[in-house]
Amino acid sequence: MKIPAIIQRWGLIRTFAYTSFVSIITFSVVSGFIFYSFMRNNLLHREMIISSEFIQSIALINDPDTYFSGSPDSRDKLNLQAFVNQVIGLPDVYRATIYDDDFKIIWSDDKQMIGRAFTDNDELVRAYAGINTYKEGHVNDRAKEEHSFLPDGMKNFIESYIPVWNPSHQKVVGVIEIYKSPRALYETFNVARTLVIAVCLFGGIVLYWFLYWIVRTAHQLIENQRERIRHASGRTVELNEQNLRRIGSELHDGPAQQIGFALLRMDSIMDDSNEQQVKVNTEVIARIQSALKDALQEIRNLSSGLVIPDLKDLSAQDAILKVIEKHQKRTSTKVSHKLNKIPDSLKLSSKICIYRLVQEGLNNAYRHGKGIDQKVRATIKDRHLIVIVSDGGQGFQKHDLDKINDSDHLGLRGLRERVESLGGSFKISSEDNMPGCKLIASLPLYD
């Protein structure tokens, strides 16, 4: 599975810290806003219901059907005025308008409004249907002419349309429109808003730190395990090199010495043999001698390839230069190189891996690419050491690469396992019917 680029660039902990903080704080703010809006709307609705019940109770003291119908009787007019005085005397009420059962204003603070009818008001229509209706307004919302009466300094107000029923509660005989600004309620809203935001943010921060602690602890445990695995892999590489060094030495000092001794004896026999014996045994002895020489040369080449110089006191750059130098002497070819700022503090296992990578890459460049345009490049990118060994030969076909990848020991499969055991990545770049091949390895640089 491919790791997202942002995690590769920032790291798991840093990515989680940023994304989780933004997500949790955003969720906390949104949750707080939803809760506050719900609470605010319900309290405003409750405020409107209380006003409606109080106004209805005042209206029922007398028969509202008579004075809401515009009765000319002086008593009904007095009852209407008494009703109006009680409505506008309610706390925080700034204006009241009374409609009869025909959408016509029969009383208003603004005398010019009396007698006018409003049939295109949706809130008024709903009120005539017996539904208590309200909407909240703000000082910047003074789009209607009738809002000009609001006092300076008022930030919010509630415009309520309250139906008035007859005593049997079967018919709406009129509608009361009131403008109200419950200061105490709005002060409570301000305190509640601050409290809700503070509690939500505090809860979000506590949740964030708790989750961050869990992820950070888990990440540290994983990193400790990975470090132990990397250390074990590094030790394995070093032990493998020690074994290869021992095998190479034993090949050189054991079978190679014996074969060399056998060749010397064969030369002695050839020198001491008389003419008749030479005629009889020359062909057989020559075959044996040739086979022994080939075997000796093969063993020497094998032991030379198995043993690498001691890299403990060498930097990675010096190790690469040593490989290049040995390859140029052995093959009489030219290798260009560009090594940019390779750290001197690489672990021994990493230096061994780089040495083997360049060695095998150049061997392949000479064997398969005829030593054409051999290059070694090394650079640092995103806290990774990138090593590229390339040639300008005929390159590989895809099916050839598959076969090479399935090979054992010090081939490309072995290189891949070496690099990946140290937490790096390895790939081969060669296109069908195109010249050239690249071995590309990326090794992480650990602090």
C-alpha positions as CSV (number, residue, x, y, z in Angstrom):
1,M,0.0,0.0,0.0
2,K,1.4,3.4,-1.0
3,I,1.9,5.9,1.8
4,P,0.3,9.3,1.1
5,A,2.9,12.0,0.2
6,I,1.8,14.2,3.1
7,I,2.6,11.5,5.6
8,Q,5.9,10.8,4.0
9,R,6.8,14.5,4.2
10,W,5.5,15.3,7.7
11,G,5.6,12.0,9.4
12,L,2.7,10.1,11.1
13,I,2.7,12.1,14.4
14,R,2.9,15.5,12.8
15,T,0.2,14.6,10.3
16,F,-2.1,13.3,13.0
17,A,-1.4,16.3,15.2
18,Y,-2.4,18.8,12.5
19,T,-5.4,16.9,11.0
20,S,-6.8,15.7,14.3
21,F,-6.5,19.2,15.8
22,V,-8.3,20.9,12.9
23,S,-10.9,18.1,12.8
24,I,-11.7,18.0,16.5
25,I,-11.8,21.8,16.9
26,T,-14.0,22.1,13.8
27,F,-16.3,19.4,15.1
28,S,-16.4,21.1,18.6
29,V,-17.3,24.5,17.1
30,V,-19.9,23.1,14.8
31,S,-21.4,21.0,17.6
32,G,-21.4,24.0,19.9
33,F,-23.1,26.2,17.3
34,I,-25.8,23.5,16.6
35,F,-26.5,23.2,20.4
36,Y,-26.5,26.9,20.9
37,S,-28.9,27.5,18.0
38,F,-31.2,24.8,19.2
39,M,-31.3,26.2,22.7
40,R,-31.7,29.8,21.4
41,N,-34.6,28.9,19.1
42,N,-36.4,26.9,21.8
43,L,-36.1,29.7,24.3
44,L,-37.3,32.3,21.8
45,H,-40.2,30.0,21.0
46,R,-41.0,29.6,24.7
47,E,-40.9,33.4,25.1
48,M,-43.4,33.8,22.3
49,I,-45.7,31.2,23.8
50,I,-45.7,32.9,27.2
51,S,-46.5,36.2,25.6
52,S,-49.3,34.6,23.6
53,E,-50.9,32.9,26.6
54,F,-50.7,36.2,28.6
55,I,-52.3,38.2,25.8
56,Q,-55.0,35.6,25.3
57,S,-55.8,35.6,29.0
58,I,-56.1,39.4,28.9
59,A,-58.4,39.3,25.9
60,L,-60.7,36.8,27.5
61,I,-61.5,39.1,30.4
62,N,-64.0,40.7,28.1
63,D,-65.5,39.3,24.9
64,P,-62.8,40.0,22.3
65,D,-65.1,39.2,19.4
66,T,-67.0,42.5,20.0
67,Y,-64.1,45.1,20.1
68,F,-62.0,43.2,17.6
69,S,-64.8,43.5,15.1
70,G,-64.6,47.3,15.2
71,S,-67.8,47.8,17.2
72,P,-68.7,51.5,17.4
73,D,-70.1,51.0,20.9
74,S,-68.2,53.3,23.4
75,R,-67.9,50.4,25.9
76,D,-66.3,48.2,23.3
77,K,-63.9,51.0,22.4
78,L,-63.0,51.3,26.1
79,N,-62.4,47.6,26.4
80,L,-60.2,47.7,23.2
81,Q,-58.2,50.6,24.7
82,A,-57.8,48.8,28.0
83,F,-56.7,45.7,26.2
84,V,-54.2,47.7,24.2
85,N,-52.8,49.4,27.3
86,Q,-52.2,46.1,28.9
87,V,-50.4,44.7,25.8
88,I,-48.1,47.7,25.3
89,G,-47.5,47.7,29.0
90,L,-45.9,44.3,28.8
91,P,-42.1,44.3,29.6
92,D,-39.8,44.9,26.7
93,V,-42.6,45.6,24.2
94,Y,-41.8,48.5,21.9
95,R,-44.7,48.4,19.6
96,A,-48.1,46.8,19.1
97,T,-50.4,46.5,16.1
98,I,-53.9,45.0,16.3
99,Y,-55.6,43.4,13.3
100,D,-59.3,42.6,13.0
101,D,-60.6,39.4,11.4
102,D,-60.2,40.9,7.9
103,F,-56.4,41.7,7.9
104,K,-57.1,45.3,8.6
105,I,-55.3,47.3,11.3
106,I,-57.8,48.6,13.9
107,W,-55.1,50.0,16.3
108,S,-51.4,50.9,16.0
109,D,-48.8,53.1,17.7
110,D,-48.5,54.7,14.3
111,K,-51.9,56.3,13.6
112,Q,-51.2,56.4,9.9
113,M,-51.3,52.6,9.8
114,I,-54.9,52.4,11.1
115,G,-57.3,51.2,8.5
116,R,-54.7,49.7,6.2
117,A,-54.9,46.0,5.3
118,F,-52.0,43.6,4.7
119,T,-53.0,40.4,2.9
120,D,-49.5,39.5,1.5
121,N,-47.9,39.0,4.9
122,D,-47.1,35.2,5.3
123,E,-46.6,35.5,9.1
124,L,-50.0,37.3,9.4
125,V,-51.7,34.6,7.3
126,R,-50.3,31.9,9.5
127,A,-51.5,33.7,12.6
128,Y,-55.0,34.0,11.2
129,A,-54.8,30.2,10.7
130,G,-54.3,29.9,14.5
131,I,-50.5,29.4,14.5
132,N,-48.3,31.5,16.8
133,T,-45.6,32.9,14.5
134,Y,-42.4,34.8,15.3
135,K,-39.2,35.8,13.6
136,E,-36.1,37.4,15.0
137,G,-34.8,40.6,13.5
138,H,-31.6,42.6,13.8
139,V,-30.8,46.3,13.6
140,N,-29.3,45.9,10.2
141,D,-32.5,44.2,8.9
142,R,-34.6,47.4,9.0
143,A,-35.9,46.8,5.5
144,K,-39.5,47.5,6.5
145,E,-40.8,51.0,7.0
146,E,-42.5,50.2,10.2
147,H,-39.2,49.2,11.9
148,S,-38.0,52.8,12.1
149,F,-39.5,53.2,15.5
150,L,-36.9,50.9,17.2
151,P,-34.7,52.7,19.7
152,D,-31.0,53.3,19.1
153,G,-28.7,50.7,20.7
154,M,-31.1,47.8,20.1
155,K,-29.3,44.9,18.5
156,N,-32.0,42.2,18.3
157,F,-35.8,42.1,18.5
158,I,-38.6,39.6,18.1
159,E,-41.5,40.3,15.9
160,S,-44.4,38.1,17.0
161,Y,-47.8,37.5,15.4
162,I,-50.2,36.2,18.0
163,P,-53.7,35.0,17.2
164,V,-56.6,36.0,19.5
165,W,-59.4,33.4,19.9
166,N,-63.0,33.8,20.8
167,P,-64.0,32.5,24.3
168,S,-64.9,29.1,22.8
169,H,-61.5,28.9,21.1
170,Q,-63.1,28.0,17.8
171,K,-62.4,31.2,15.8
172,V,-59.5,33.6,15.4
173,V,-61.1,37.0,15.9
174,G,-57.9,39.0,15.5
175,V,-54.1,39.1,15.5
176,I,-51.7,41.0,17.7
177,E,-48.4,42.0,16.2
178,I,-45.8,43.0,18.8
179,Y,-42.2,44.0,18.6
180,K,-40.3,42.9,21.7
181,S,-36.7,42.9,22.8
182,P,-36.3,40.7,26.0
183,R,-33.0,42.1,27.2
184,A,-32.7,39.6,30.0
185,L,-33.1,36.7,27.6
186,Y,-30.6,38.2,25.2
187,E,-28.1,38.7,28.0
188,T,-28.6,35.0,28.9
189,F,-27.9,34.1,25.3
190,N,-24.6,36.0,25.4
191,V,-23.5,34.2,28.5
192,A,-24.7,30.9,27.1
193,R,-22.9,31.4,23.8
194,T,-19.6,32.1,25.6
195,L,-20.2,29.1,28.0
196,V,-21.1,26.7,25.1
197,I,-18.1,27.7,23.1
198,A,-15.7,27.5,26.0
199,V,-17.1,24.0,27.1
200,C,-17.0,22.7,23.5
201,L,-13.5,24.0,22.9
202,F,-12.2,22.7,26.2
203,G,-13.8,19.3,25.6
204,G,-12.3,19.2,22.1
205,I,-8.9,20.1,23.4
206,V,-9.0,17.4,26.1
207,L,-10.2,14.9,23.6
208,Y,-7.4,16.0,21.2
209,W,-4.7,15.6,23.8
210,F,-6.0,12.2,24.9
211,L,-6.1,10.9,21.3
212,Y,-2.7,12.5,20.6
213,W,-1.2,10.8,23.7
214,I,-2.6,7.4,22.6
215,V,-1.3,7.7,19.0
216,R,2.1,9.1,20.2
217,T,2.5,6.3,22.6
218,A,1.6,3.7,20.0
219,H,3.9,5.4,17.5
220,Q,6.8,5.3,19.9
221,L,6.2,1.6,20.5
222,I,6.0,0.9,16.8
223,E,9.2,2.9,16.2
224,N,11.0,1.1,19.0
225,Q,10.0,-2.2,17.4
226,R,11.1,-1.0,13.9
227,E,14.4,0.2,15.4
228,R,15.0,-3.2,16.9
229,I,14.2,-4.8,13.5
230,R,16.4,-2.4,11.7
231,H,19.2,-3.0,14.2
232,A,18.7,-6.8,13.8
233,S,18.7,-6.4,10.0
234,G,21.9,-4.4,10.2
235,R,23.6,-7.0,12.4
236,T,22.5,-9.7,9.9
237,V,24.1,-7.8,7.0
238,E,27.3,-7.4,9.0
239,L,27.3,-11.1,10.0
240,N,26.6,-12.1,6.4
241,E,29.6,-10.0,5.3
242,Q,31.8,-11.6,8.0
243,N,30.7,-15.1,6.7
244,L,31.4,-14.1,3.1
245,R,34.8,-12.8,4.1
246,R,35.5,-16.0,6.0
247,I,34.3,-18.1,3.0
248,G,36.4,-16.1,0.6
249,S,39.5,-16.4,2.8
250,E,38.9,-20.2,3.1
251,L,38.5,-20.5,-0.6
252,H,41.7,-18.6,-1.2
253,D,43.7,-20.3,1.4
254,G,42.3,-23.8,1.0
255,P,41.1,-25.1,-2.4
256,A,42.9,-22.4,-4.3
257,Q,46.2,-23.2,-2.7
258,Q,45.7,-26.9,-3.3
259,I,44.8,-26.4,-6.9
260,G,47.9,-24.1,-7.3
261,F,50.1,-26.8,-5.8
262,A,48.5,-29.4,-8.2
263,L,49.3,-27.1,-11.1
264,L,52.9,-26.8,-10.0
265,R,53.2,-30.5,-9.7
266,M,51.7,-30.9,-13.2
267,D,54.3,-28.5,-14.6
268,S,57.0,-30.5,-12.9
269,I,55.7,-33.7,-14.3
270,M,55.6,-32.1,-17.8
271,D,59.2,-31.0,-17.4
272,D,60.6,-34.3,-16.1
273,S,58.7,-36.6,-18.5
274,N,60.6,-38.4,-21.2
275,E,59.6,-38.1,-24.8
276,Q,57.6,-41.3,-24.9
277,Q,55.6,-40.4,-21.8
278,V,55.0,-37.0,-23.1
279,K,53.6,-38.3,-26.3
280,V,51.3,-40.7,-24.4
281,N,50.1,-38.3,-21.6
282,T,50.4,-34.9,-23.1
283,E,46.7,-34.6,-24.2
284,V,45.3,-35.9,-20.9
285,I,47.6,-33.8,-18.8
286,A,46.9,-30.7,-20.8
287,R,43.2,-31.2,-20.2
288,I,43.7,-31.6,-16.5
289,Q,46.0,-28.6,-16.4
290,S,43.5,-26.4,-18.3
291,A,40.7,-27.5,-16.0
292,L,42.8,-26.7,-12.9
293,K,43.7,-23.3,-14.2
294,D,40.1,-22.5,-15.0
295,A,39.1,-23.7,-11.6
296,L,41.8,-21.7,-9.9
297,Q,40.9,-18.5,-11.7
298,E,37.2,-19.0,-10.9
299,I,37.9,-19.6,-7.2
300,R,40.1,-16.5,-7.1
301,N,37.4,-14.4,-8.8
302,L,34.8,-15.8,-6.5
303,S,36.8,-15.2,-3.3
304,S,37.7,-11.7,-4.5
305,G,34.0,-10.9,-5.1
306,L,33.0,-12.3,-1.7
307,V,35.5,-10.2,0.3
308,I,35.1,-6.5,0.6
309,P,37.5,-4.1,2.3
310,D,37.0,-3.2,5.9
311,L,34.4,-0.3,5.8
312,K,34.4,0.7,9.5
313,D,36.8,3.5,9.1
314,L,35.7,4.5,5.6
315,S,32.9,7.0,4.7
316,A,30.2,6.0,2.4
317,Q,31.7,8.2,-0.3
318,D,35.1,6.6,0.1
319,A,33.5,3.1,-0.1
320,I,31.8,4.0,-3.4
321,L,35.0,5.5,-4.8
322,K,36.9,2.3,-3.8
323,V,34.3,0.1,-5.7
324,I,34.6,2.3,-8.7
325,E,38.4,2.2,-8.6
326,K,38.5,-1.6,-8.4
327,H,36.0,-1.9,-11.1
328,Q,37.9,0.4,-13.5
329,K,41.2,-1.5,-12.9
330,R,39.5,-5.0,-13.3
331,T,37.6,-4.1,-16.5
332,S,39.7,-1.3,-18.0
333,T,36.6,0.8,-18.4
334,K,35.6,4.3,-17.3
335,V,33.0,5.1,-14.6
336,S,31.8,8.6,-14.1
337,H,30.5,9.6,-10.7
338,K,28.7,12.4,-8.9
339,L,28.4,12.1,-5.1
340,N,26.5,14.9,-3.4
341,K,26.9,15.5,0.3
342,I,26.7,11.8,1.5
343,P,26.7,11.8,5.3
344,D,29.9,10.5,7.0
345,S,27.9,9.0,9.9
346,L,26.2,6.1,8.1
347,K,25.9,2.8,9.9
348,L,28.2,0.0,8.9
349,S,25.3,-2.0,7.6
350,S,24.2,0.9,5.3
351,K,27.8,1.3,4.0
352,I,28.0,-2.4,3.2
353,C,24.7,-2.3,1.4
354,I,25.8,0.7,-0.7
355,Y,29.1,-1.0,-1.5
356,R,27.4,-4.2,-2.6
357,L,24.8,-2.2,-4.6
358,V,27.5,-0.2,-6.5
359,Q,29.6,-3.4,-7.0
360,E,26.8,-5.4,-8.4
361,G,25.4,-2.5,-10.4
362,L,28.8,-2.0,-12.1
363,N,29.3,-5.7,-12.7
364,N,25.9,-5.8,-14.4
365,A,26.8,-2.6,-16.4
366,Y,30.0,-4.3,-17.6
367,R,28.5,-7.8,-18.2
368,H,25.2,-6.7,-19.8
369,G,25.9,-3.1,-20.9
370,K,29.4,-3.7,-22.3
371,G,30.7,-1.0,-19.9
372,I,29.1,1.7,-22.0
373,D,28.5,5.1,-20.2
374,Q,28.8,3.7,-16.7
375,K,27.7,6.1,-14.1
376,V,27.2,6.3,-10.3
377,R,25.1,9.0,-8.7
378,A,24.3,9.6,-5.1
379,T,22.3,12.4,-3.5
380,I,20.1,13.3,-0.5
381,K,16.3,13.8,-1.0
382,D,13.6,13.9,1.7
383,R,16.0,12.4,4.3
384,H,16.8,9.5,2.0
385,L,20.1,8.6,0.4
386,I,19.4,7.9,-3.3
387,V,22.0,5.8,-5.1
388,I,21.8,5.3,-8.9
389,V,24.0,3.0,-10.9
390,S,23.4,3.2,-14.7
391,D,24.8,2.3,-18.0
392,G,24.2,3.0,-21.7
393,G,24.1,-0.5,-22.9
394,Q,21.3,-2.4,-24.6
395,G,19.2,-2.6,-21.4
396,F,16.9,-5.4,-20.3
397,Q,13.6,-6.7,-21.7
398,K,10.8,-7.1,-19.2
399,H,11.0,-10.9,-19.3
400,D,14.7,-10.7,-18.7
401,L,14.2,-8.5,-15.6
402,D,11.7,-11.1,-14.3
403,K,14.3,-13.8,-14.6
404,I,17.0,-11.8,-13.0
405,N,14.8,-10.8,-10.1
406,D,14.2,-14.5,-9.4
407,S,17.9,-15.3,-9.2
408,D,19.6,-15.9,-5.9
409,H,22.7,-14.8,-4.0
410,L,24.4,-11.5,-5.1
411,G,22.1,-10.8,-8.0
412,L,19.4,-8.1,-8.2
413,R,17.1,-10.1,-5.9
414,G,19.8,-10.2,-3.2
415,L,20.3,-6.4,-3.6
416,R,16.6,-5.8,-3.2
417,E,16.5,-7.8,0.0
418,R,19.6,-6.0,1.4
419,V,18.1,-2.6,0.7
420,E,14.6,-3.5,2.0
421,S,16.0,-5.1,5.2
422,L,17.3,-1.6,6.1
423,G,13.9,0.0,5.5
424,G,14.7,1.3,2.0
425,S,13.4,0.7,-1.5
426,F,14.9,-0.7,-4.6
427,K,13.9,-0.7,-8.3
428,I,15.2,-1.4,-11.7
429,S,14.5,1.0,-14.6
430,S,14.9,-0.3,-18.1
431,E,12.5,0.1,-21.0
432,D,11.9,-2.4,-23.7
433,N,13.8,-1.7,-26.9
434,M,15.5,1.3,-25.3
435,P,19.2,1.6,-24.4
436,G,20.4,1.8,-20.8
437,C,19.5,0.4,-17.4
438,K,19.4,1.9,-13.9
439,L,19.5,0.4,-10.5
440,I,17.9,2.8,-8.0
441,A,18.1,2.4,-4.3
442,S,16.7,4.6,-1.6
443,L,18.0,4.2,2.0
444,P,16.5,6.2,4.9
445,L,18.8,8.4,7.0
446,Y,18.1,7.9,10.7
447,D,19.1,10.3,13.4
